[in-house]
Amino acid sequence: MTAVDTARQNPAETPTETPAETPAGAPVDTAVLRRLLDGRFGDLKEEFRRKAPAHLFDPTGDLSTREHRDLTRARLRALAELGGHELGYSSRWGGADSPGGQVAQFEMLGLGDASLMIKSGVQWGLFGGAVQALGTERHHAELLGPLLRLDLVGCFAMTETGHGSDVSSIGTTATYDPSTQEFVVNTPDVRSRKDYIGGAAEDADVAVVFAQLLTGGEARGVHAFVVPLRRDGVDAPGVWRGDDGRKMGLNGLDNGRLAFDRVRVPRTALLNRYADVAEDGTYSSPIASANSRFFTMLGALVKGRVSVSGGALSQTKVALEIALRYAGHRTQFRRPDSTEEVVVLDYLAHQRRLLVPLATTYALSFAQDDLMGEMDDLLRVQLAGDDPDPARQRAFEGHAAALKVASTWHATRTIQTCREACGGNGFLADSRLPQLKADTDVFTTFEGDNTVLLQLVAKGLLTSYAQQFSDLDTLGMARFATRDLIATYAGRSPALSLVADVVEAGRVPDDLHDRGWQLRMLADRERHVVESLAKRMRKARSKPEAERFAAIDDLQDHLLLAGRAHTDRVVAEAFAAAIARCEDAAVAALLADVCDLHVLALLEAEKGWYLEHRRMTTLRAKAITKAVNALCRRLRPRTEELLAGFGTPRGWLGSSLVPAG
């Protein structure tokens, strides 16, 4: 009998919250906590804390667009001199073969002005990353050194005004002319204009342009080309630039528009790692399928999603620290038996507003560390000139999409909550919260719209599910049906090996803080949602072609639920794994409480699903709410320690709401 079945047999159970109601534990060594949260690249993060100039983190909320752009440009130069941006590049070209190290520095920049973080990401992540991942020796030798030194400033021109997330349908064309051995890059209409391109308005001298390759009268799909935008300070013939102007946030970044009127570039401008065009126009590729080639190309650029996820978490940490430190000294209303006003963080409602997202930020940070480790392993293979295992690459891409969605939506919700929690003071520019809110809002759109990405995560789960079952005989099907771990077909979880032992216990404990039960609840939800989605999808696809699109469109809410359920499980497992590898008993005990708060608050938020599907009794649902309240009370005295775990130097916060010292 499974844990869920047992729960159904005990409707009158009364779960205990005893562990959460005991007094808070002894103080922890916050340096140990910080190192654990910093993760695999903690040494690089600590080095950045020591070496980064303080002026990189001065507030920018009162600057005009021109002032902010000029400051960001100057700060990027300072960052180039500081170093660290080159870590993710091949050691052959001045790098350190450490993609994870490069993203770790990007995350640290997120503790300051987001415009600088994104500006660096455009230059050394998107533009430089595309040259490295999609180009070959000739491109690396010519471009990598100058772009790392900022002698060559570039941009990444993929997104178009009329095509958005549908990259495969972009309208820009690159037609090969064998008589001159050139590609003719052209923008056929306004919908095919490149838009929102960081660096395009002012700074970029060159662009990696994504366009439909046409040669020998055949369309070969989307490929990337290096296209000069100006020569000797003057825009190249046929290149049109526009300025996106003032934006909601990130105004230190010169976003702009690009269009091309039959701009000619040499045959060697094609970034030809995955496809090439010979002098006579003959097209060749080591990947036979056009669809596979397209997704292989996009997969080589997935580091951007990992970076955006980490940057969003950094900005969230700053907002939480500002709001929690403010709440720790702001008072409001007197107790009936006292003349002193109550510190607002002592109110349960305020604890719920801020401590629950604090716990989730810890959870997502551990999941992000797992993701960065996986990325580093895969991209090191790419840096060595090889291609990673396709199955592992696909699993990583799904993992990256899921975490990007979770981290950026969490940032949007949490920073808004922090603003509200600081009242009118949180609305003032010098609190820094309005800047954080404005700058991070677009993160839910960067590197793929979150709703679209979540659907892709769910479709990946369906593919894994179908492949698993297609390989099973009748006996295998029966055995599969007895398994409760969703991870057997939903992709490899980096944390799974560390938590499988507690999950497989298979019992429903009285104690809501039993980690095995918590993880099984999340795994069971994902299993049920994916299985039911697979059945509905098979039915939809069996309909006549005229009805099929509408039938599949009706499943989008179910797809999104599957993506969320998968992400919830992966994040919780990552947190449990981090606790399991922590060797400091006091830190592990504190993190156990934080993990309990994250998971139980999640179960509370999703209790409608659990009650509807009879995975939880009403008594247990009520007990979970009580346990969340008790955990908030228990962790309130530990707030200072948990914020110290973020390791953000006080001077970097740049907020009038945070007391000095």
PAKE-64234 format. One line per field, with one value per residue (C-alpha): z, x, y. Coordinates in Angstrom, 1 decimal. Layout:
<recs>
up	c(Z_...)
east	c(X_...)
north	c(Y_...)
</recs>
This chain:
<recs>
up	c(0.0_-1.0_1.3_-0.5_-0.1_3.6_4.0_2.5_5.1_8.0_7.5_11.3_11.7_13.6_12.4_14.9_14.5_17.5_15.9_14.6_18.0_19.9_20.6_17.9_17.8_18.8_16.6_13.6_11.9_9.2_7.2_6.9_5.9_3.3_1.8_1.5_-0.2_-2.5_-3.7_-6.2_-7.3_-3.8_-4.0_-7.0_-5.4_-2.3_-4.4_-6.2_-2.8_-1.9_-5.2_-6.7_-6.5_-4.3_-7.0_-9.2_-6.7_-6.2_-6.8_-10.2_-9.6_-10.1_-13.4_-16.8_-19.6_-21.0_-17.6_-16.9_-20.3_-19.9_-16.4_-17.5_-20.3_-17.9_-15.4_-18.1_-18.8_-15.1_-15.1_-18.0_-16.1_-13.0_-14.9_-14.4_-17.5_-19.4_-17.2_-19.4_-22.5_-23.8_-22.3_-25.9_-26.2_-22.7_-20.8_-18.0_-19.3_-16.4_-17.7_-14.2_-12.9_-15.5_-14.5_-10.8_-11.5_-13.4_-10.4_-8.1_-10.4_-9.8_-6.2_-7.8_-10.8_-13.1_-16.2_-15.7_-15.1_-18.4_-20.3_-19.4_-20.3_-23.7_-24.5_-22.9_-22.6_-25.6_-28.3_-27.2_-26.2_-29.7_-31.4_-29.2_-29.3_-32.9_-34.5_-35.5_-35.3_-37.8_-35.8_-32.5_-33.6_-35.1_-32.6_-29.1_-28.0_-29.1_-27.6_-24.3_-24.2_-25.3_-28.4_-30.2_-28.8_-30.1_-29.8_-30.2_-32.8_-32.6_-31.5_-34.1_-33.7_-35.2_-34.2_-30.5_-29.1_-32.5_-33.5_-36.2_-38.1_-38.0_-41.3_-41.7_-44.7_-45.6_-49.3_-50.6_-53.8_-55.3_-57.8_-55.1_-52.3_-50.1_-48.0_-48.6_-45.3_-45.7_-43.6_-45.8_-43.7_-40.5_-38.7_-39.4_-37.8_-35.0_-31.8_-28.1_-28.9_-26.1_-27.5_-30.9_-30.2_-29.6_-28.6_-30.8_-33.7_-34.9_-34.4_-34.4_-36.6_-36.8_-40.2_-42.6_-44.7_-48.4_-50.9_-54.2_-54.2_-50.9_-47.4_-44.8_-41.7_-39.1_-38.9_-37.2_-39.1_-38.0_-39.5_-39.1_-38.1_-38.6_-39.8_-38.5_-36.4_-39.4_-39.8_-42.6_-45.9_-45.7_-41.8_-40.1_-36.3_-34.0_-30.3_-28.1_-25.8_-22.2_-20.7_-17.5_-16.2_-17.3_-18.7_-18.5_-21.4_-24.9_-26.4_-30.0_-33.3_-36.4_-40.0_-43.1_-46.7_-48.7_-46.6_-48.0_-45.7_-46.7_-46.8_-43.7_-41.7_-41.2_-37.8_-39.1_-36.3_-37.2_-40.9_-43.7_-47.2_-49.8_-52.3_-54.9_-52.5_-51.6_-48.1_-45.6_-42.0_-39.7_-38.4_-41.1_-39.6_-40.0_-36.8_-34.8_-36.2_-35.1_-31.5_-31.3_-32.2_-29.6_-27.0_-27.4_-26.2_-23.1_-20.7_-21.1_-19.3_-16.4_-16.1_-16.1_-13.4_-11.2_-11.8_-10.8_-7.6_-6.7_-7.2_-5.1_-2.3_-2.2_-2.0_0.8_2.8_2.5_3.5_6.3_7.8_7.6_9.2_12.0_13.3_12.0_14.6_14.4_16.9_20.6_22.5_24.9_27.9_26.8_25.9_23.2_19.6_18.1_15.6_12.4_11.8_15.0_13.4_12.0_8.8_8.1_8.8_6.3_3.7_3.9_5.6_3.2_0.1_2.0_2.4_-1.3_-2.2_-0.3_-2.1_-5.6_-4.8_-4.1_-7.3_-9.2_-7.9_-9.1_-12.5_-12.7_-12.0_-14.7_-17.1_-16.3_-17.0_-20.4_-21.6_-20.7_-23.3_-25.8_-25.0_-25.8_-29.3_-28.6_-28.4_-25.1_-24.8_-26.5_-23.8_-21.0_-23.0_-23.5_-19.8_-18.9_-21.3_-19.7_-16.2_-17.3_-18.7_-15.5_-13.2_-15.3_-15.1_-11.3_-10.4_-12.5_-11.5_-7.9_-8.3_-9.7_-6.9_-4.1_-5.0_-5.3_-1.8_-0.4_-1.8_-0.2_3.1_3.4_2.9_1.6_2.2_-0.2_-2.9_-2.6_-5.1_-2.4_-0.9_-4.1_-4.3_-7.2_-9.2_-8.4_-9.3_-12.6_-13.6_-13.0_-14.5_-18.0_-16.7_-17.2_-20.9_-21.3_-22.8_-23.6_-22.3_-19.1_-20.2_-23.4_-21.6_-19.0_-21.9_-23.3_-20.0_-19.9_-23.5_-22.5_-19.7_-22.1_-24.5_-21.6_-20.5_-23.9_-24.5_-21.2_-21.9_-25.5_-24.2_-21.7_-22.2_-20.3_-17.3_-17.4_-17.4_-14.3_-12.5_-13.7_-12.2_-8.7_-8.8_-7.1_-8.1_-10.9_-11.7_-13.4_-16.4_-15.9_-16.3_-14.1_-10.9_-9.7_-6.1_-6.6_-5.5_-2.2_-1.3_-2.8_0.4_2.4_-0.4_-0.8_2.9_1.6_4.9_6.0_9.2_11.9_11.7_8.9_8.9_7.7_4.6_2.8_3.1_1.8_-1.2_-2.0_-1.9_-4.6_-6.6_-6.5_-7.8_-10.7_-11.5_-11.5_-13.6_-16.2_-16.6_-16.9_-19.4_-21.5_-21.7_-22.7_-25.3_-26.9_-27.2_-28.7_-31.2_-32.4_-33.5_-37.2_-38.4_-38.6_-34.8_-33.6_-33.0_-30.9_-28.9_-28.1_-27.3_-24.7_-22.8_-22.2_-18.6_-18.0_-19.7_-17.4_-14.3_-15.3_-15.7_-12.3_-10.6_-12.1_-11.1_-7.5_-7.1_-8.5_-6.3_-3.2_-3.9_-4.4_-1.0_0.6_-1.1_0.1_3.7_3.3_2.3_5.0_7.6_10.2_12.4_13.5_10.0_8.8_11.5_10.6_6.9_7.8_9.3_6.2_3.9_6.0_5.6_1.8_1.2_3.6_2.4_-1.1_-0.1_1.6_-1.6_-3.6_-1.1_-3.5_-5.9_-3.1_-1.6_-5.0_-5.8_-2.4_-1.7_1.6_4.3_5.5_8.9_7.4_5.3_8.4_10.2_7.4_7.9_11.6_10.9_8.5_11.2_13.8_11.4_10.8_14.6_15.0_12.2_13.0_15.5_12.9_10.2_10.8_10.3_7.2_5.6_6.5_4.5_1.4_1.9_0.5_1.7_3.5_1.4_-1.8_-0.7_-1.6_0.4_2.8_4.6_5.8_9.0_8.7_10.3)
east	c(0.0_1.4_1.6_-1.3_-3.4_-2.6_-3.7_-7.0_-7.5_-6.9_-9.3_-9.3_-5.6_-4.3_-0.8_1.5_3.4_5.6_9.0_8.0_6.7_9.9_12.1_14.5_17.8_21.2_22.9_24.7_28.0_26.7_29.9_29.1_25.6_26.8_29.3_26.6_24.2_26.9_27.3_29.8_31.2_31.3_35.0_34.5_31.6_33.6_36.5_34.0_32.8_36.3_37.5_34.4_34.7_32.0_31.0_29.6_26.7_25.8_22.1_20.9_17.3_17.7_19.6_18.3_18.4_21.5_23.3_22.4_23.6_26.8_27.4_26.6_29.1_31.8_31.0_31.2_34.8_35.6_34.2_36.3_39.4_38.3_38.0_35.8_33.7_36.1_35.8_33.3_35.4_38.0_41.4_42.7_41.3_42.0_39.2_39.2_36.9_34.5_31.0_29.6_32.1_31.0_27.4_28.4_29.8_26.7_24.6_26.8_26.2_22.5_23.1_23.7_22.4_20.6_21.4_25.1_24.3_22.2_24.7_27.5_25.2_24.5_28.2_29.8_26.9_24.7_26.9_30.2_28.4_26.9_30.2_31.8_29.0_27.9_31.1_34.3_38.0_37.9_35.3_37.0_40.4_39.0_36.4_36.8_39.9_38.5_35.0_36.5_38.6_35.6_37.6_34.6_31.1_28.3_24.7_22.4_19.7_17.2_13.9_11.6_8.7_6.2_7.5_8.4_8.9_8.4_12.0_11.7_9.3_11.5_11.3_14.8_16.5_20.2_20.3_23.6_24.9_27.5_28.7_30.1_30.3_28.3_25.1_22.5_20.8_17.4_14.4_11.4_8.8_8.2_7.2_10.6_12.5_14.8_13.5_14.4_18.0_20.4_23.2_21.6_20.6_24.1_27.0_27.1_29.5_28.5_25.5_25.0_21.9_19.5_18.0_16.4_19.2_18.4_20.8_20.3_16.7_16.0_15.1_17.4_15.9_17.3_21.0_23.3_25.5_28.0_26.9_28.8_26.6_29.1_32.5_34.7_31.8_29.4_26.5_27.2_25.3_21.8_21.8_19.0_19.0_16.2_16.2_13.6_13.9_12.8_11.6_9.9_13.3_16.9_17.4_21.1_20.8_20.5_17.8_17.1_15.8_17.6_16.6_18.7_18.3_20.2_23.3_26.1_28.4_31.0_30.3_32.5_30.0_27.9_28.5_29.1_29.5_26.3_25.9_28.0_27.6_30.3_31.6_29.2_26.2_26.1_24.6_25.9_25.3_26.4_22.7_20.4_17.1_16.3_14.2_17.0_19.5_17.4_16.9_20.6_21.5_19.2_20.3_23.9_22.7_20.8_23.3_21.3_18.3_20.5_21.9_18.5_17.4_20.4_20.1_16.5_17.3_20.0_17.6_15.0_17.6_18.3_14.5_14.0_16.9_15.7_12.1_13.0_15.6_13.1_10.4_12.8_12.9_9.7_6.9_3.2_0.3_0.6_-0.1_-3.0_-0.8_2.2_3.0_5.5_4.5_4.9_7.8_5.9_8.0_6.5_3.0_2.2_0.7_4.0_6.0_3.9_4.4_8.2_9.5_7.7_9.3_12.6_12.3_11.4_14.4_16.6_15.0_15.4_19.0_19.9_18.1_20.0_23.3_22.4_21.5_24.8_26.7_24.9_25.5_29.2_29.6_27.8_29.4_32.9_32.3_31.3_34.4_36.5_35.0_32.7_29.0_27.4_25.2_21.9_19.6_21.5_21.4_17.6_17.1_19.3_17.4_14.1_15.6_16.9_13.6_11.7_14.1_14.1_10.3_10.2_12.9_11.6_8.0_9.1_11.1_8.1_5.8_8.3_9.6_6.1_5.3_8.5_7.4_3.9_5.4_7.4_4.3_4.8_8.5_8.8_7.3_10.1_12.9_15.6_14.3_15.6_12.5_10.9_14.1_14.2_10.6_11.0_14.2_13.1_9.6_10.9_12.9_9.7_10.0_13.8_15.1_11.6_8.2_7.5_4.2_5.7_8.7_6.4_4.5_7.8_8.8_5.5_5.9_9.3_7.8_5.3_8.1_10.0_6.8_6.0_9.6_9.6_6.4_7.3_10.2_8.2_6.7_3.6_5.7_7.6_4.3_3.2_6.4_6.3_2.9_4.2_6.8_6.0_9.0_8.1_11.7_11.8_10.3_10.3_14.0_17.0_16.9_20.3_19.2_17.4_20.2_20.4_16.7_15.5_16.0_13.6_11.1_10.9_9.9_6.3_4.5_2.3_3.7_1.9_4.7_4.1_7.8_8.8_10.8_10.0_6.3_6.7_8.6_6.2_3.3_5.0_6.1_2.6_1.1_3.5_2.9_-0.9_-0.8_1.6_-0.3_-3.7_-2.2_-0.7_-4.1_-5.8_-3.1_-3.4_-7.1_-6.7_-4.2_-6.5_-9.1_-9.5_-7.0_-9.6_-10.4_-6.9_-5.5_-8.5_-8.4_-4.8_-5.3_-7.8_-5.0_-2.9_-4.0_-3.1_0.3_1.1_0.0_2.3_5.2_4.6_4.2_7.5_9.3_8.0_9.2_12.7_13.2_12.2_14.5_17.4_16.7_16.6_19.8_21.6_20.6_21.8_25.3_25.6_28.1_27.3_24.5_23.3_23.1_21.4_18.8_18.1_17.8_15.5_13.0_13.4_12.8_9.7_8.4_8.9_7.3_4.4_3.6_3.6_1.3_-1.0_-1.1_-2.0_-4.3_-7.2_-5.7_-4.8_-8.3_-10.0_-7.9_-8.3_-4.6_-5.1_-7.7_-9.3_-7.8_-4.4_-4.9_-5.8_-2.8_-0.5_-1.8_-1.1_2.4_3.2_2.2_4.3_7.3_7.0_7.1_10.0_12.1_11.3_14.3_16.5_15.9_19.3_21.2_19.2_19.9_23.6_23.5_22.9_26.3_25.3_27.7_25.5_26.9_25.6_22.0_21.7_18.5_17.5_15.4_18.3_20.0_23.8_26.1)
north	c(0.0_3.4_6.4_8.0_4.9_4.8_8.4_7.6_4.8_7.2_10.1_10.9_11.1_14.1_15.0_16.5_19.8_19.1_19.7_23.1_24.2_23.5_26.5_27.7_26.0_27.3_30.0_28.6_29.5_31.7_31.3_27.6_28.4_30.9_28.5_25.9_28.3_29.6_26.1_24.6_28.0_29.5_30.3_32.4_34.2_34.9_36.2_38.6_39.9_40.7_42.3_44.0_47.8_49.3_51.8_48.9_48.7_52.4_53.1_54.2_55.0_58.8_58.7_59.8_57.3_58.9_59.1_55.4_54.2_56.1_54.7_51.2_51.4_52.7_49.9_47.3_48.5_48.3_44.8_43.8_45.0_43.1_39.8_36.8_37.3_35.2_32.2_30.4_30.5_28.1_28.4_28.5_32.0_33.4_31.7_29.2_26.4_27.2_28.0_27.7_30.2_32.7_32.3_32.6_36.0_37.0_36.0_38.2_41.2_40.6_41.9_45.3_47.2_44.8_46.9_46.1_42.4_42.2_44.4_41.9_39.0_40.4_40.9_37.9_35.5_35.9_37.5_35.9_32.7_32.4_32.9_30.2_27.7_28.0_29.1_27.2_27.9_30.7_32.6_31.9_33.1_36.3_37.3_35.8_37.8_41.2_40.6_39.5_42.7_44.9_45.9_44.4_45.1_43.0_42.1_39.0_39.6_36.8_38.2_39.8_42.2_39.8_36.3_36.4_33.0_31.3_31.4_28.8_31.2_34.3_36.3_37.6_35.9_35.2_34.1_32.8_34.3_31.9_34.4_36.6_33.9_36.2_35.9_38.6_39.4_41.0_42.1_41.5_43.3_45.2_42.0_40.6_43.6_42.5_44.1_44.6_43.8_44.8_46.9_47.5_51.1_52.5_50.3_47.2_47.2_43.7_41.4_37.7_37.7_34.7_34.3_31.8_30.4_30.1_28.4_26.7_27.6_25.7_26.9_25.4_26.8_29.2_29.8_32.4_34.9_37.5_40.8_44.1_46.9_49.8_50.4_53.3_54.6_54.8_52.4_49.9_50.3_48.7_48.6_50.4_51.0_52.2_52.9_51.3_54.4_54.5_51.2_50.1_49.1_48.3_51.7_51.4_48.9_50.4_48.1_48.8_47.6_46.4_45.9_44.9_46.0_43.4_43.6_41.5_39.4_36.9_33.2_32.8_34.9_31.8_30.3_26.9_24.4_22.6_23.4_24.9_26.2_25.5_28.0_26.7_26.9_23.3_22.9_20.3_19.4_16.6_16.6_15.2_16.4_20.1_20.0_18.3_20.7_23.7_22.4_21.4_25.0_26.4_23.9_25.1_28.6_27.4_29.0_32.2_30.6_29.4_33.0_34.6_32.2_33.0_36.7_36.8_35.0_37.5_40.4_38.6_38.1_41.8_42.7_40.1_41.4_45.0_44.1_41.8_44.1_47.0_44.7_43.9_47.5_49.1_49.2_49.5_49.4_48.8_45.6_45.9_45.3_47.5_51.1_49.8_49.3_45.9_45.2_44.3_41.2_39.8_39.7_36.3_37.8_39.6_36.5_34.6_37.3_37.3_34.2_31.8_33.4_33.5_29.7_29.3_31.5_29.1_26.1_27.7_28.6_25.0_23.9_26.6_25.2_21.7_23.2_25.1_22.0_20.1_23.0_23.2_19.5_19.7_22.9_21.7_18.9_21.5_23.6_20.6_20.4_17.5_17.2_16.1_13.0_14.0_12.5_14.2_17.5_17.3_16.6_19.6_21.9_20.9_21.4_24.9_25.9_24.8_26.7_29.8_29.9_29.2_31.7_34.6_34.2_33.9_37.1_39.0_37.9_38.3_41.7_43.0_41.5_43.1_46.5_46.1_44.9_48.1_50.3_53.8_53.7_50.8_53.0_55.5_55.3_55.4_52.2_50.5_48.3_50.1_49.7_46.0_45.6_47.4_45.7_42.2_42.3_41.5_38.4_36.4_37.2_37.0_33.8_32.6_33.6_31.7_30.3_28.9_27.5_25.7_24.1_22.9_21.4_19.5_18.3_17.0_15.0_13.5_12.5_10.8_9.1_7.8_6.6_4.8_2.9_2.1_0.1_-1.9_-5.4_-6.5_-7.6_-4.4_-2.4_-4.2_-3.5_0.1_0.5_-0.3_2.4_5.7_7.8_10.1_10.5_7.1_8.6_12.4_13.0_12.7_14.8_15.9_15.3_12.1_9.7_11.5_11.4_8.2_6.3_8.5_8.6_4.9_4.4_4.6_5.4_8.2_9.5_11.4_14.0_16.5_17.2_13.8_14.5_11.3_11.9_15.5_14.4_11.6_14.0_16.1_13.1_11.6_14.8_15.0_11.3_11.7_14.9_13.6_10.2_11.9_14.4_11.6_9.9_13.1_13.9_10.5_11.0_14.5_13.3_10.5_13.1_14.0_16.5_19.4_18.9_18.1_21.6_22.7_19.5_19.9_23.6_22.6_20.8_23.9_24.3_20.7_21.2_24.1_22.2_19.3_21.7_23.3_20.0_18.8_21.9_21.8_18.2_18.9_22.0_20.2_17.3_19.7_21.3_17.9_16.9_20.0_19.2_15.7_16.8_19.4_18.2_20.9_19.6_23.0_24.4_21.2_21.5_25.1_24.3_21.4_23.9_26.2_23.2_22.3_25.8_25.8_22.4_22.7_26.2_24.7_21.9_24.4_26.5_23.4_21.8_22.3_19.8_17.3_17.5_17.2_14.1_12.7_12.7_14.6_14.6_17.9_17.3_17.1_20.2_22.1_20.7_21.9_25.4_25.2_23.8_26.6_29.1_27.4_27.3_31.0_31.6_29.3_30.9_34.5_34.7_33.1_35.7_37.4_34.2_33.3_36.7_36.3_33.1_35.2_36.8_40.2_43.0_45.6_48.4_46.6_46.8_50.5_51.1_53.8_51.2_49.2_50.4_51.0_48.5)
</recs>
